[in-house]
């Protein structure tokens, strides 16, 4: 059975490229062997992440994220059983919220900034799906380097 989980967390330290790269490196190494796909959106000291895969694998990963010292205030925003993946093209796609068109963010949030703590979970998920449609999500693989 496939599930989709969406959560938000706050960064313990200021978000810098090295921290985000380390999270992505771990995702790219671990997620394929566990059948997990998803997207990580980051900005304003906040992470918004969608995870898809088996119930067991996604639940285990979410528990690990809750214990990761780089995150705090980990909050479940949305969880559902799914018939198919929305993020199947990415072991872990990446979106820098600072590069998202402000009008896109304003469509889903009152302040026009990434703040999933003040957005309904369904709105956060809709934002990620719109970013897919607009080709705002980029991937990274060891063979291709950074995008």
MARRO-550861 format. One record per residue: residue in three letters; z, y, x of N, C-alpha, C in turn. Coordinates in nm, 4 decimals. Each point is the difference from the previous one (the first is absolute). Layout:
BEGIN
REC, ala, Z, Y, X, Z, Y, X, Z, Y, X
...
***
This chain:
BEGIN
REC, unk, 0.0000, -0.1172, 0.0826, 0.0000, 0.1172, -0.0826, 0.0000, 0.1246, 0.0877
REC, unk, -0.0905, 0.0929, -0.0301, -0.0082, 0.1262, 0.0729, 0.0861, 0.1057, -0.0662
REC, unk, 0.0611, 0.0858, 0.0839, 0.0777, 0.1130, -0.0492, -0.0382, 0.1251, 0.0796
REC, unk, 0.0298, 0.1136, -0.0599, -0.0146, 0.1295, 0.0691, 0.1346, 0.0706, -0.0073
REC, unk, 0.0441, 0.0495, 0.1131, 0.1254, 0.0725, 0.0096, -0.0304, 0.1364, 0.0605
REC, unk, 0.0580, 0.1031, -0.0563, -0.0162, 0.1364, 0.0498, 0.1391, 0.0556, 0.0255
REC, unk, 0.0206, 0.0539, 0.1200, 0.1306, 0.0566, 0.0312, -0.0176, 0.1308, 0.0759
REC, unk, 0.1085, 0.0765, 0.0028, 0.0065, 0.1214, 0.0810, 0.1202, -0.0129, 0.0916
REC, unk, -0.0085, 0.0639, 0.1156, 0.1151, 0.0088, 0.0895, -0.0109, 0.1309, 0.0775
REC, unk, 0.1125, 0.0389, 0.0548, 0.0039, 0.1205, 0.0833, 0.0117, -0.0439, 0.1461
REC, unk, -0.0668, 0.0737, 0.0859, 0.0061, -0.0290, 0.1432, 0.1336, 0.0481, 0.0553
REC, unk, 0.0641, -0.0815, 0.0814, 0.1266, 0.0406, 0.0624, -0.0219, 0.1084, 0.1054
REC, unk, -0.1119, -0.0059, 0.0664, -0.0344, 0.0983, 0.1037, -0.1293, 0.0683, -0.0448
REC, unk, -0.0302, 0.1159, 0.0559, -0.1256, 0.0654, -0.0383, -0.1187, -0.0948, 0.0191
REC, unk, -0.0910, 0.0040, -0.0969, -0.1187, -0.0856, 0.0079, -0.0881, 0.0478, 0.1143
REC, unk, -0.0238, -0.0879, 0.0937, -0.0921, 0.0310, 0.1084, -0.1027, -0.1114, 0.0082
REC, unk, -0.1132, 0.0267, 0.0621, -0.1056, -0.1026, 0.0051, 0.0459, -0.1324, 0.0614
REC, unk, 0.0885, 0.0035, 0.0979, 0.0451, -0.1239, 0.0649, 0.0785, -0.0880, -0.0974
REC, unk, 0.0836, 0.0610, -0.0833, 0.0774, -0.0771, -0.0971, -0.0920, -0.0636, -0.1035
REC, unk, -0.0928, 0.0780, -0.0529, -0.0935, -0.0523, -0.0998, -0.0868, -0.1087, 0.0626
REC, unk, -0.0471, 0.0215, 0.1224, -0.0793, -0.1020, 0.0693, 0.0788, -0.1298, 0.0184
REC, unk, 0.1282, 0.0105, 0.0328, 0.0821, -0.1193, 0.0184, 0.0127, -0.0777, -0.1309
REC, unk, 0.0180, 0.0706, -0.1104, 0.0073, -0.0659, -0.1308, -0.1326, -0.0690, -0.0302
REC, unk, -0.1094, 0.0694, 0.0253, -0.1318, -0.0584, -0.0257, -0.0291, -0.1179, 0.0918
REC, unk, 0.0395, 0.0095, 0.1265, -0.0201, -0.1117, 0.0926, 0.0703, -0.1260, -0.0501
REC, unk, 0.1241, 0.0158, -0.0449, 0.0745, -0.1143, -0.0540, -0.0693, -0.0549, -0.1232
REC, unk, -0.0451, 0.0892, -0.0886, -0.0691, -0.0431, -0.1220, -0.1266, -0.0773, 0.0326
REC, unk, -0.0783, 0.0508, 0.0932, -0.1258, -0.0651, 0.0353, 0.0227, -0.1355, 0.0671
REC, unk, 0.1115, -0.0128, 0.0680, 0.0320, -0.1272, 0.0648, 0.0554, -0.1013, -0.1009
REC, unk, 0.0887, 0.0428, -0.0869, 0.0725, -0.0913, -0.0883, -0.0671, -0.0248, -0.1354
REC, unk, -0.0565, 0.1037, -0.0607, -0.0469, -0.0119, -0.1382, -0.1081, -0.1055, -0.0224
REC, unk, -0.1026, -0.0101, 0.0854, -0.1036, -0.1013, -0.0265, 0.0553, -0.1423, -0.0074
REC, unk, 0.0941, -0.0335, 0.0855, 0.0519, -0.1381, -0.0015, 0.0876, -0.0284, -0.1221
REC, unk, 0.0462, 0.1070, -0.0670, 0.0819, -0.0159, -0.1207, -0.0772, 0.0328, -0.1280
REC, unk, -0.1292, 0.0312, 0.0156, -0.0832, 0.0280, -0.1163, 0.0327, 0.1316, -0.0688
REC, unk, 0.0494, 0.0973, 0.0759, 0.0379, 0.1296, -0.0575, -0.1069, 0.1032, 0.0311
REC, unk, -0.0339, 0.0785, -0.1009, -0.0894, 0.1142, 0.0155, 0.0719, 0.1228, -0.0559
REC, unk, -0.0527, 0.1180, 0.0337, 0.0638, 0.1196, -0.0540, -0.0450, 0.1275, 0.0663
REC, unk, 0.0725, 0.1063, -0.0352, -0.0300, 0.1347, 0.0489, 0.1312, 0.0722, 0.0277
REC, unk, 0.0026, 0.0745, 0.1105, 0.1137, 0.0838, 0.0363, -0.0445, 0.1450, -0.0016
REC, unk, 0.0649, 0.0807, -0.0818, -0.0247, 0.1439, -0.0048, 0.1242, 0.0671, 0.0582
REC, unk, -0.0191, 0.0958, 0.0894, 0.1140, 0.0629, 0.0660, -0.0191, 0.1502, 0.0106
REC, unk, 0.1092, 0.0712, -0.0088, -0.0015, 0.1448, 0.0142, 0.1286, 0.0595, -0.0550
REC, unk, 0.0330, 0.1204, 0.0434, 0.1226, 0.0682, -0.0448, 0.1255, -0.0837, 0.0225
REC, unk, -0.0004, -0.0848, 0.1024, 0.1166, -0.0831, 0.0278, 0.0181, -0.1157, -0.0955
REC, unk, -0.1066, -0.0314, -0.0752, 0.0077, -0.1022, -0.1035, -0.1096, -0.1040, 0.0216
REC, unk, 0.0335, -0.1247, -0.0311, -0.0981, -0.1071, -0.0050, -0.0178, -0.0414, -0.1457
REC, unk, -0.1234, -0.0246, -0.0374, -0.0340, -0.0602, -0.1289, -0.0866, -0.1192, 0.0358
REC, unk, 0.0428, -0.1197, -0.0394, -0.0740, -0.1188, 0.0409, -0.0178, -0.0948, -0.1172
REC, unk, -0.1228, -0.0530, -0.0107, -0.0319, -0.1059, -0.0952, -0.0183, -0.1280, 0.0791
REC, unk, 0.0594, -0.1076, -0.0497, -0.0112, -0.1317, 0.0615, -0.0497, -0.0976, -0.1049
REC, unk, -0.0934, -0.0864, 0.0379, -0.0520, -0.1024, -0.0899, 0.0018, -0.1343, 0.0703
REC, unk, 0.0270, -0.1043, -0.0764, 0.0008, -0.1350, 0.0541, 0.0804, -0.0910, -0.0898
REC, unk, 0.0412, -0.1131, 0.0548, 0.0818, -0.0927, -0.0791, 0.1364, 0.0638, -0.0253
REC, unk, 0.0619, -0.0409, -0.1097, 0.1318, 0.0547, -0.0351, 0.0986, -0.0196, 0.1140
REC, unk, -0.0003, -0.1197, 0.0583, 0.0941, -0.0306, 0.1079, -0.0249, 0.0884, 0.1229
REC, unk, -0.1250, 0.0103, 0.0423, -0.0314, 0.0773, 0.1211, 0.0283, 0.1486, -0.0188
REC, unk, -0.0383, 0.0550, -0.1148, 0.0212, 0.1430, -0.0256, 0.1495, 0.0296, -0.0117
REC, unk, 0.0737, -0.0853, -0.0674, 0.1452, 0.0200, -0.0137, 0.0696, -0.0055, 0.1352
REC, unk, -0.0394, -0.0971, 0.0830, 0.0591, -0.0119, 0.1341, -0.0287, 0.1241, 0.0831
REC, unk, -0.1240, 0.0485, -0.0047, -0.0353, 0.1189, 0.0765, 0.0769, 0.1222, -0.0501
REC, unk, 0.0118, 0.0158, -0.1309, 0.0734, 0.1141, -0.0550, 0.1467, -0.0027, 0.0447
REC, unk, 0.0608, -0.1177, 0.0025, 0.1379, -0.0105, 0.0481, 0.0098, 0.0384, 0.1479
REC, unk, -0.0985, -0.0418, 0.0793, -0.0013, 0.0371, 0.1426, -0.0153, 0.1510, 0.0179
REC, unk, -0.0844, 0.0624, -0.0802, -0.0189, 0.1448, 0.0088, 0.1313, 0.0709, -0.0327
REC, unk, 0.0735, -0.0524, -0.0975, 0.1284, 0.0588, -0.0362, 0.1017, -0.0035, 0.1136
REC, unk, -0.0181, -0.0915, 0.0953, 0.0902, -0.0113, 0.1148, -0.0556, 0.0668, 0.1254
REC, unk, -0.1226, 0.0494, -0.0067, -0.0658, 0.0637, 0.1144, 0.0654, 0.1359, 0.0268
REC, unk, 0.0450, 0.0217, 0.1204, 0.0713, 0.1223, 0.0369, -0.0882, 0.1257, -0.0048
REC, unk, -0.1314, -0.0166, -0.0079, -0.0886, 0.1173, -0.0099, -0.0033, 0.0565, -0.1409
REC, unk, 0.0513, -0.0751, -0.0975, -0.0021, 0.0399, -0.1410, 0.1417, 0.0174, -0.0533
REC, unk, 0.0141, 0.0895, -0.0963, 0.1218, 0.0029, -0.0810, -0.0394, 0.0464, -0.1397
REC, unk, 0.0905, -0.0110, -0.0928, -0.0257, 0.0366, -0.1392, -0.1211, -0.0771, -0.0541
REC, unk, -0.0077, -0.1289, 0.0341, -0.1100, -0.0853, -0.0463, 0.0161, -0.0209, -0.1510
REC, unk, -0.1040, 0.0379, -0.0750, 0.0066, -0.0030, -0.1460, -0.1207, -0.0718, -0.0577
REC, unk, 0.0252, -0.1001, -0.0830, -0.1065, -0.0717, -0.0695, -0.0547, 0.0904, -0.1098
REC, unk, -0.1309, 0.0237, 0.0020, -0.0642, 0.0869, -0.0990, -0.0740, -0.0782, -0.1075
REC, unk, -0.0556, -0.1158, 0.0391, -0.0847, -0.0744, -0.0930, -0.0112, -0.1435, 0.0497
REC, unk, 0.0021, -0.0945, -0.0930, -0.0172, -0.1412, 0.0346, -0.0698, -0.0666, -0.1169
REC, unk, -0.1042, -0.0776, 0.0296, -0.0715, -0.0685, -0.1077, -0.0701, -0.1243, 0.0518
REC, unk, -0.0196, -0.0956, -0.0910, -0.0865, -0.1132, 0.0280, -0.1426, 0.0482, -0.0207
REC, unk, -0.0906, -0.0449, 0.0865, -0.1386, 0.0472, -0.0068, -0.0967, -0.1172, 0.0008
REC, unk, -0.1159, 0.0213, -0.0606, -0.1049, -0.1017, -0.0004, -0.0866, 0.0117, 0.1252
REC, unk, -0.0111, 0.1227, 0.0515, -0.0788, 0.0220, 0.1215, 0.0574, 0.1175, 0.0776
REC, unk, -0.0316, 0.0038, 0.1274, 0.0498, 0.1053, 0.0886, -0.0826, 0.1274, -0.0149
REC, unk, 0.0654, 0.1131, 0.0132, -0.0686, 0.1289, 0.0050, -0.0259, 0.0412, 0.1445
REC, unk, 0.0785, -0.0549, 0.0943, -0.0063, 0.0404, 0.1405, -0.0410, -0.1162, 0.0900
REC, unk, -0.0883, -0.0848, -0.0489, -0.0366, -0.1219, 0.0725, -0.0726, 0.0265, 0.1307
REC, unk, -0.0548, 0.1174, 0.0182, -0.0759, 0.0297, 0.1209, 0.0844, 0.0373, 0.1198
REC, unk, 0.1320, 0.0068, -0.0157, 0.0841, 0.0482, 0.1087, 0.1195, -0.0906, 0.0244
REC, unk, 0.0164, -0.0455, 0.1258, 0.1276, -0.0619, 0.0387, 0.1079, 0.1058, -0.0170
REC, unk, -0.0368, 0.1240, 0.0328, 0.0814, 0.1153, -0.0336, -0.0855, 0.1239, 0.0219
REC, unk, -0.0466, 0.0580, -0.1095, -0.0742, 0.1252, 0.0071, 0.0964, 0.1147, 0.0252
REC, unk, -0.0548, 0.1122, 0.0385, 0.0836, 0.1139, 0.0389, -0.0549, 0.1284, -0.0587
REC, unk, 0.0913, 0.0834, -0.0511, -0.0361, 0.1316, -0.0504, 0.1035, 0.0991, 0.0514
REC, unk, -0.0457, 0.1034, 0.0682, 0.0866, 0.1095, 0.0403, -0.0013, 0.1009, -0.1140
REC, unk, 0.1138, 0.0187, -0.0664, 0.0062, 0.0891, -0.1165, -0.0393, 0.1423, 0.0354
REC, unk, 0.0166, 0.0383, 0.1245, -0.0382, 0.1337, 0.0433, -0.1506, 0.0226, -0.0041
REC, unk, -0.0772, -0.1071, -0.0117, -0.1455, 0.0116, -0.0036, -0.0581, -0.0217, -0.1388
REC, unk, 0.0889, -0.0156, -0.0997, -0.0459, -0.0180, -0.1373, -0.0238, 0.1375, -0.0618
REC, unk, -0.1082, 0.0124, -0.0723, -0.0302, 0.1233, -0.0708, 0.1181, 0.0364, -0.0898
REC, unk, 0.0457, 0.1248, 0.0079, 0.1157, 0.0446, -0.0785, -0.0232, -0.0183, -0.1500
REC, unk, -0.1236, 0.0157, -0.0452, -0.0303, -0.0170, -0.1425, 0.0227, -0.1445, -0.0436
REC, unk, -0.0266, -0.0944, 0.0883, 0.0244, -0.1412, -0.0320, 0.1493, -0.0241, -0.0167
REC, unk, 0.0805, 0.0527, 0.0918, 0.1448, -0.0170, -0.0103, 0.0545, 0.0706, -0.1240
REC, unk, -0.0530, 0.1176, -0.0294, 0.0467, 0.0757, -0.1163, -0.0294, -0.0733, -0.1304
REC, unk, -0.1024, -0.0798, 0.0005, -0.0351, -0.0784, -0.1190, 0.1134, -0.0964, -0.0372
REC, unk, 0.0754, -0.0468, 0.0994, 0.1028, -0.1022, -0.0225, 0.1428, 0.0495, 0.0194
REC, unk, 0.0189, 0.1187, 0.0578, 0.1360, 0.0480, 0.0256, 0.0142, 0.1462, -0.0401
REC, unk, 0.1199, 0.0388, -0.0350, 0.0248, 0.1365, -0.0481, -0.0187, 0.1043, 0.1104
REC, unk, 0.0308, -0.0356, 0.1247, -0.0070, 0.0962, 0.1096, -0.1264, -0.0109, 0.0851
REC, unk, -0.0847, -0.0973, -0.0257, -0.1202, -0.0154, 0.0799, 0.0283, -0.0502, 0.1401
REC, unk, 0.1061, -0.0779, 0.0144, 0.0332, -0.0597, 0.1291, 0.0426, -0.1441, -0.0220
REC, unk, -0.0025, -0.0782, 0.1067, 0.0414, -0.1392, -0.0110, 0.1519, -0.0056, -0.0140
REC, unk, 0.0464, -0.0333, -0.1192, 0.1422, -0.0195, -0.0254, 0.0154, -0.1082, -0.1070
REC, unk, -0.0154, -0.1260, 0.0395, 0.0045, -0.1087, -0.0978, 0.1352, -0.0123, -0.0698
REC, unk, 0.1045, 0.0616, 0.0546, 0.1310, -0.0040, -0.0645, 0.0017, 0.0834, -0.1283
REC, unk, -0.0935, 0.0921, -0.0110, -0.0066, 0.0868, -0.1177, -0.1240, -0.0277, -0.0847
REC, unk, -0.0669, -0.1116, 0.0286, -0.1191, -0.0404, -0.0744, 0.0269, -0.1340, -0.0670
REC, unk, -0.0550, -0.0224, -0.1180, 0.0102, -0.1353, -0.0575, -0.0711, -0.1009, 0.0908
REC, unk, 0.0497, -0.1227, 0.0026, -0.0629, -0.1035, 0.0812, -0.1463, -0.0180, -0.0342
REC, unk, -0.0330, 0.0085, -0.1299, -0.1398, -0.0153, -0.0422, -0.0872, 0.1108, 0.0580
REC, unk, 0.0548, 0.1214, 0.0122, -0.0764, 0.1109, 0.0581, -0.0217, -0.0217, 0.1495
REC, unk, 0.1004, -0.0511, 0.0685, -0.0145, -0.0286, 0.1431, -0.1068, -0.1064, 0.0232
REC, unk, 0.0005, -0.1027, -0.0837, -0.1013, -0.1050, 0.0109, -0.1387, 0.0555, -0.0315
REC, unk, -0.0104, 0.0837, -0.1023, -0.1286, 0.0615, -0.0347, -0.0514, 0.0872, 0.1145
REC, unk, 0.0909, 0.0711, 0.0674, -0.0398, 0.0806, 0.1158, -0.0604, -0.0886, 0.1076
REC, unk, 0.0648, -0.1114, 0.0331, -0.0534, -0.0898, 0.1029, -0.1359, -0.0560, -0.0403
REC, unk, -0.0156, -0.0343, -0.1263, -0.1288, -0.0523, -0.0465, -0.1081, 0.1075, 0.0066
REC, unk, 0.0349, 0.1248, -0.0302, -0.0990, 0.1074, 0.0122, -0.0389, 0.0223, 0.1454
REC, unk, 0.0956, -0.0150, 0.0897, -0.0306, 0.0157, 0.1422, -0.0970, -0.1078, 0.0471
REC, unk, 0.0105, -0.1201, -0.0564, -0.0980, -0.1048, 0.0308, -0.1380, 0.0446, -0.0466
REC, unk, -0.0067, 0.0463, -0.1240, -0.1280, 0.0406, -0.0579, -0.0634, 0.1138, 0.0789
REC, unk, 0.0837, 0.0867, 0.0557, -0.0507, 0.1133, 0.0765, -0.0142, -0.0271, 0.1477
REC, unk, 0.0171, -0.1251, 0.0400, -0.0135, -0.0421, 0.1408, 0.0965, 0.0748, 0.0920
REC, unk, 0.1190, 0.0322, -0.0507, 0.1007, 0.0689, 0.0814, 0.0842, -0.0973, 0.0814
REC, unk, -0.0064, -0.1284, -0.0335, 0.0798, -0.1004, 0.0693, -0.0802, -0.0516, 0.1185
REC, unk, 0.0644, -0.0003, 0.1145, -0.0655, -0.0484, 0.1212, 0.0724, -0.1236, 0.0492
REC, unk, -0.0705, -0.0815, 0.0733, 0.0581, -0.1206, 0.0554, 0.0110, 0.0110, 0.1497
REC, unk, 0.0639, -0.0972, 0.0563, 0.0124, -0.0069, 0.1442, 0.0060, -0.1459, 0.0368
REC, unk, -0.0814, -0.0394, 0.0904, 0.0074, -0.1372, 0.0482, -0.0052, 0.0016, 0.1515
REC, unk, 0.0586, -0.0966, 0.0633, 0.0005, -0.0019, 0.1469, -0.1411, 0.0026, 0.0580
REC, unk, -0.0961, -0.0614, -0.0696, -0.1356, -0.0056, 0.0538, -0.0711, 0.1340, -0.0080
REC, unk, 0.0283, 0.0775, -0.1062, -0.0723, 0.1240, -0.0233, 0.0727, 0.1234, 0.0504
REC, unk, 0.1281, -0.0114, 0.0329, 0.0760, 0.1165, 0.0416, 0.0434, 0.0830, -0.1177
REC, unk, 0.0409, 0.1211, 0.0269, 0.0543, 0.0865, -0.1049, -0.1090, 0.0746, -0.0722
REC, unk, 0.0245, 0.0216, -0.1302, -0.0919, 0.0771, -0.0837, 0.0736, 0.1180, -0.0560
***
